[in-house]
């Protein structure tokens, strides 16, 4: 879509059409709504002033980039947003040359922009290319942002950063004066005047420098952005993020500066869809809904694992004042909202700062409290050093509760919670366990609350696979539970939600299998596994996790160390590749992991022609 020759009125009408299309598709498919509606004018202005084919367009998190997709040849495909084999809900270079980088986690954009600016400088392309970064105010809470700004302010690479302030105002605009100064500070006149003034006072010693500095500080005090200016980065704003003509003018001036510039744009979340306008978190990421009423499509009546976690933690917190907890900008998603409301002095949302969440909880553990650090599996990756250095090295009793473990569906590669077993299992002093259903979840939480060392439990997005499993035993360290025992040569080993998958798979077979709920992947129930190795020779592993370094690896390592070499182990964990987005069942089908598919694979592996699989 060519917008370069369009008039402002035409571009404003285009913004309206883009919003209508986003609203139509997201109401049907689900997706990120309020943030992307609010960023529409910003993105149209970016495309008017810059060229996304040559200028790196870098979107932080990138869930606000739907308008960018529509403006870069994907309007006809937009109906497939977040669908299996359809458009990704985030930027993805393999999808379009206009998408500079993969993005799904926050606060990476300015670092990417600095890297791109360095490459542009090395290539001598500063006069023809400039990185353009869009970052939200929430992402500004992560330390990585300030690491990047620190270097950018020192090196002065040309770069334009659009700070999309749509929720918490970093600094309130001061009426007409602020708007005038915002435009004036971007103008060639102001920048030239500033440079000439610096050259002039250089000839008159320290006194003149002092007076000039005080005058500059007096000017800045009536405008926000002192922090950025002091870091050596030009600041413009706050500006109205929905005033298209003003945005285009300021972006053009910022581009011409050939310096690092931050444009502070204030926008309204959900702009254009009255029901979503404002700060209501529920409109950030949504499932399908009715446009007229805003009512969500009918959801599953089964209780989600997150709901079970909330109930269990509330019960524990009511009876133990030492229990505390934190989440990183996901209080609703992780089920901590209710606890934060009931116990605001014991449970915290620390914003997008997983490293800080982990280390602060470690200090609380050092002081005798029992922290539950509640973070999505995919986001805990960001706090890995803090888990090792600040928690496990001191052997502190922090509980890491990992929501969204396994395939999460439409959010795709950047959000699939598949690596936590692999990266946590390698850490000394760390204990790993997982519940299989609601009852066992409550018992797992009771164990976690009393366990005096670092530990982690994982649970899926949505409900557990099977909810009518045998009665669970209380959790004991390194103790599994044999759920089904017979004379069959075949043993199914399930871990966490994988236990339900093992049961479902067994239901497609016309022969008996034994089923073990492993419960602990570190440490393993070595006594149970030794005993089972004398009875069952073919072991099949079921776990919603990466195969490399996962549950199957742990079992194979144990068998090798014990020199138990006659066991055939087959793991149905995820292969060594990133998993695409789409409906979870369709994604699992593409991976060959539906119970019916697994039953067929098992039949072929055991090579018994007299065994048939149920329809």
N, C-alpha and C positions, 0 to 999 in steps of 0.2 A: 504493500500500500504506500503510494507516494504522497507524502503530506507537505513536502517542501514548498510547493507553490500555493498552498491553501491560505485563505484569509482567516483572520482570527474567528470570525463568526462561523466559518465552515469547520474550523478545528473544535470550536465549542460544541457544535452539533455532533461532530465525530465522537467527542467525549461522552455525550449522551448516548449515542449508539453503542459505544463500547460498554458502558455500564449496563445497558439493557441486555446485551449479549452475555456478559458475565453473569448477571443475575439469572437469566434464563437457563444457562448451562449448569451453574452451580446449584440451583434449586433442583435440578434433575439428577446431577451426578454427585453432589456433595463437593466440598473443597474449602479453600480459604476465601472468605467473602469480604469482611469488613475492611481488612487492610488493603486488599487489591482495589476495592471500590474507591477508597480514599486516595490512592496513589495515581489515579487515572490522568489528571492534568499534568502531574509531574512527569509521567512517562511520555505523554504526547509532546510536551515541551522538550524533553530530552531528544526525541526523534526529530523534532523540528530544527534543533540547533546542531546536533551532532549526527554522525553517520555510524550506525551500529555495525556496518560491515568492516570498518577500519578502526573506529574508536572503541576500545574495550568497554562495553556496557556491563557493569558488575553489580548485581543485585544481592544485597545481604539477605540470607535465608532464601530469598527469591520466590516465596509464596505470594508476594505482591506483584508478580510480573505477568499476570494474565493479559493486561493491556499490551504489554510488549509482545507477547505471542500473537495477539490479534493484529498488531501493526507490522508484523514481519512474516506475512504470507501463510498464516495458520488459521485464518478465519473459517475456512471451509472444514478444517479438521477439528475445530474447537469443541464440537459436540462430543468428541472422544476423550475429552480432558479426564485424566486420572483413571481411564478405563484400560483394561488389559489390551495391550498392543496399540493403545492410543497415545495421545499427548501426555507427557509427564506434567505433574502439577508444579514442577520447579524448572529452572533453566537447565538445559541439557545440550551441550555442544553437538552430540551425535544426532540431535533432532533438528538443529538449525545452525547455520553459520553465524546467525545473529546472537546466539547464546555463547558468551565468552567462556563461562566456567560452570561446572556443576556446583550447585549450592542447595543445602537443605538444613544445615546447622548454622547458627547465627554467628555474627561478629567476625567473619573472615574477610569481608569485602575490602576494608581499607588496606589490610595486608596484601591482598591480591592486587589492589590498585597500585600500591607502592612497587610491588614486583613488576607489574606491567610497565610502570613509569620508568623503572630502571632499564628494562629491555628496550623501550622506545628511545631512551637516551643513548644507550649503547649502539643502537642502529642509526642514530642521527635523524630520527623521524619526529623530533619535538615540534616542528612547524606544521606537521600534517596529521598528527595523531595525539589524542589526549585521553587518559582513562576517565570514565564517568562512573561514579559510585553512588548507589542509593542505599542508605542504611536507616533503619528505624530507631526511634529513641530508646526502645527496649533493648536493642542490641548494644547500645552504648554502655551498658552495665558490665560488659565483659572486659577483662583486662587486656585481651589481645588487641582490642581497638586502640588502647592508649600506647601499647608497644609500637604499633604502626604509626600513630600520630607523632610519637616522639621522634622517630626517624624521619618522617616526612617533613616535620618542622625544621629539622636540621639540614636535610638535603635539598629542600625547596623544589622538588620535582613538580612540573606542571600537572595538576590534577584537580578535578572538580568533584566535590563530595556533596551530595544532597542529603541533608539530615531531615528525614521525614518524621516530624514530631506530631504524632497522631493520638497521643494519650496523655503522657505526663509532660507538661510544659517545662522545658529546661529553663526558660526565662520568659516572662510575659512581655509581649510587645507594649510599647508605650505610645499608643495612639499615632497621630500623624507624624510626630517627630521621628519615631522609630521607622516608619515606612519611608520617609524622605531620606533619612540617613542610610537605610538599607540600600536604596538605589544609588545614593550619592557615593557610598563607600565602594561600590562596584565600578563607578565611572572612571574612564581614563583621566578625567580632570583631577579627581581626588587622588588617584594613584600617582599621577605625575607631580601634583602639588606635594604629596608626602615625600616623594623621592627628592625633589628640589629642596625641600625644607631640610631634609637630612644632610644634603650636600652643603647647604648654606651654613648650618650650625657647626659643621665640622671645622670651619675656619675661625670659630669664636670661642673655642675652649670649653671647659667643663660647665661653666655657668650657663652658657647658651643651651648646652645639652640638657641640663637640669630643667630649665624653663620649658624647653620644647617637650621634654618627657612629661612634665606636669600638665601641659596643655593637652597632650595626646590622651593622657589618662582621664582628664576631665571630660574630653569628648567621648571616650569609651564608656564612661560611667553611666551615661544615659542610654547605652545600647548594650544588649547581651553579647556574649561571646568573648569576654575578656580572657577566659581560659585558653581558647583556641588561639587568640592573637598572641598571648604570652608564649605559646608553644611555637610560634613562628608561622602560623597558618592564618591566612586572611579569612575574616568572618563577615558574612553578609546575612542580615536577618534581624528578627524573624520576618518572613514574608508570607503572604497568603498563598498557600499551596493549591488553591483552586482558582486563582486569578491568572488565567492562561497568558494573557498579554504581558503581564508583569513578569511571570516566570520566564517566558521566552527572552524578554529584554535582559533580565539579570543573568540568565545562563549564557547569553551571547557575550555579555561584558566579562563574565567570569572566564569564559573560554579565551578571550583576548588578553587576559592578564598574564598568561603563561607562568602562573604561580600556583601553589596549592591553595585552594579556596574551599571553604565550607559554606554552603547555602542552607540556612536554617528555615525550612518550610513547615508551616503549621497546617495540618490537614484534619479533616473530620473522618474518623473511621465510619465505614458504611455509607459514605456520601452518596446521595441519590436514591437510597432505599431507606425510607424513614424509620422502619422497624429496627434497622441495624445501626442507625447512627448513634454515635456516642461510645461509651467505654464498656458496654456489656460484653464480657468475655465469651459468652456462648456463640456470638456471631463471628468469632475469629476463624474457627474451623467448624464446618457444619456438615451434616449429612443431608440427604434430599429433604426438601421442605416445600410447603405451599406458599407461593409468592404473595398471595393476597392476605393470608392470615398469619404467615410466619410459622405455622405449626409444623413440627417435624413429622416426617413419615413414620409410620408405626415401627417401633423398635422391638427387639426381642424381649420376651417376658422373662427370660432367664437372667438371673443375677450375674453381673459381670465380676470378673476377678478383682477389679479395682474396688467395686462396692464391698466385696467380702473383706478386702484389705482394710478399708475404712472402718467397717464394723469391728473387726478384730483389734485394730489399733486403738479405737475409741474405748473398747472394753479394757484393754491393758492400761491406757492412760488414766482412766478413771480410778483405777485401783493401785496405781504406782506413780507417784509424783516425780519420780526420777526419769520417767520416760519423756523424751523430747524428740523433736524432729525438724527436718527441713526439706524443702523442694526448691527447684531452680526454675522459677517462672511458670510452673505448671501446677498450681494448687488444685484446680478443678480436674485436670486430666489425671493427676495421680491420686485424687481422692483426699487430699489434705485440707481442702477448703473448710470443712466442718471442724476439723481439729484446730485450725488457725483461728477460727471464729470463737470456739469454746475456750481455748487455752492460748491466747495471743502472746503470753510470756514464755511459752514452752514450745510452740511450733511456728516456723517462719518460712515465708517465701523470700528467698535471698536474691531473686531476679535471675537473669541469665548469667549465672556465675557458678557453674558446676564445681570448679576447682575450689572456690571459696566455700561452697556448701560442704564439701568433703572435709576440708581442713578445719573449718569451724566446728563441725560435729566431732572431729577427733579431739579437739581441745575440751569440749564438753564431756566427752568420755573420760579424758584425763582427770577431770574434776569430779568424777563419780556419778555422772548421769548416764542414761542409756539412750543414745541417739538412734533414731530410725531415719536414715538418709534415703529419701524416696525420689527416685529419678528414673526416667525411661532408660531401658537398656542401651539404646543408641546414643543417648546423651551422656551416659556415664563414661563413655570412651574419652570424653573431654577432661575427666578428672583422674586419669590413670596414674600419673605420677604422684598425685596427692594420696591415692589409695595406698600406693607402695610406701612412699617416703613419710607421710604424716599419720598413717593409720596402722598399717601392718608392721612396719619396722618397730613401732612402739607396742605392738600387739594390743591395740586399744579396742574395746568392745563396741564398735560401731556396726549397726545392722544396715546393709545395703539392700533396700527393697526395690527390685527391678521390674517395673511395669513395662508392658508392651514387649515382653520377651517372645521372640519368634517372629513369624510373618505378620506384618501390621496392615498389609493391603495396599490401599491406593496411594499412600505417601511414598512407597517404593524404596529404591536403593539406599538413600541416605538415612532412612528411618527403620529399616528392618532390624529387629533386635536379635541378631544371630551370633554375635561374637563374645558375649559376656562370659560364657563358660570358658572359652578358650583363653581369654586374656586374664581372667581372675584366677583360674586354676594354677597358673604359673607362679602365683605370689605366695611366698612362705607366710604361715600363720593364718591364711584365709581358709574358711570353711564354706562349702557350697552345698545347698540343699534346695529342694523344691517340693511344693504341695501338688497333689493330683486333682483335688476337688475342694468343695467348700469346707467340709468337715476337717480334712487334713490340713487345710490352710490355717484354720484356727489353732490347730495343734502345732503347726510349724511356727506360727507367731508366738505362741506361748514358749516354745523352745528358744526362739530368738531372743525374747525378752530376758531370759535367764542366762543366756550363754555369755561367758566372760571374755570372749575373744572376738576378733573381727569375723563377720560372716555375711553371706549374701543369699537371698532367696529370690527366685524369679517366677513370674506368672504372666499369663498371656493377655493380649488385648481381647476384650469381650469376655464371653463365658468360657469355662473349661469345656473340653471336647465331650466328655461324658460326665454325668452328674450322679449316676446311680451305681457307683463302684462299691466294693466291699467296705465294711466298717474299718476305719483307720485305727491303728495303734498310736499311742502317744509317741512323739518324736524323741529318739535317743541318738546321741552322737554316733555316726557311722553304722546305723542300724537300718537295714532295708526291711521290706515286708513282702512276703510271698503271698500273692493274692489267688493264684490258681496253681494247684499241684496235681500231677498225674504221672503216668509212666511214659509219656511221650519223650522223644529224643530232642524235642524242640523247646527252646526257652525264649520267650519274649521279655526283653528288659526295657521297661519304660522309665523315663525320668520326667517328672513334672507333668505337663500337659501331654507328654508323649505316652503316659500310661493309658489315657483315654484312647489315643490313636491305636495303641497295641490291642485294646479290647475291641475296637471297631474292626480292625483288620482280622482278628481272630474270628469275628462273626461272619466273615466271607469264606471261611475255610471249613471243609468237611472232615477235619481231623483235629485231634486234641493238641493243645499247646499249653505250656506252663507260662505263667505271667508273674514277673517280679517287679515291684515298685522299688526302684533303686534308692530313692529318697536322697541319699548323699552321694555326690560325685567326688567330693573331697572332704573328709577321707572316705574311701570305699568300705563297704561291708566285706572285708576280706574273708572272714570266716564263712559267711553265706556263699560267696562266690566259689570258694574252694569246695564246699560241699556240693554245690550245683554242678561243678565241673566233673564230678564223678558220675553224675546221673544223666546229664543232657549235653549233647555234643555240638549242637547247632544253635548258636545264640544270635538273635536279631535285636538290634538296638533301635529304640524309638525316642527321639528327642527333637524338639523344635530349636535346633542350634546348628552351628557350623560343624562339619565333620572333622576338619583339621583342628586338633587340640581339644575336641569335644568329648562327649561321653564315651563313644566307641574307642577313642584314643586312650582314655583313662583305663578302660577295661583291658585293652590290648597290652598296655604298659604293665599292668598288674600280672596278666597271664605270662608275659615274657619274663618278668622278674621271678615269678614262681616256677618258671620252666614248665608250665602247663601248656603243652604244644599241640594237643590233639583237638582243641576246640576251634570250630569254624565260626568266626565272628563277622557278621554283616551289619553295617550301620546304615540306617535310613535317615541320617542327618543330612544337612545341606552340603552340596558339593562346593568346591573352591571357586566360587564366582559370586558376583553381586546379583541380588535377586530383584527382578523388575517389579513395577507397580501394577496394581489392578485388583479386582475382587479376589479375596484370599483363596476361595475355592478354585478359581480359574488359575491363579498362580501355582497353587499346590498341584493341580492337574498337569500344568506344563512341566513341573518338576518330577512328575510320576510319583507323587506322595499321597494321593488319595487312598483310603483303606482298600478299595477294590483293586487299585493298581498294585499296591504293595502285596496283596494276597496273591496276585498272579506272579509277581516276581519271586515270592517265597516258594510257590509251587514249582517254578522252573529250577530254582536253586537246589531244592531237596531232591529233584529229579525222580519223582515217584509217579509213574504213569497212571496208577490207580486212584490218585487223589484228584478230586475235582473241586472247582471253586463255585460257590453259590452265586446265582445271578443277583 
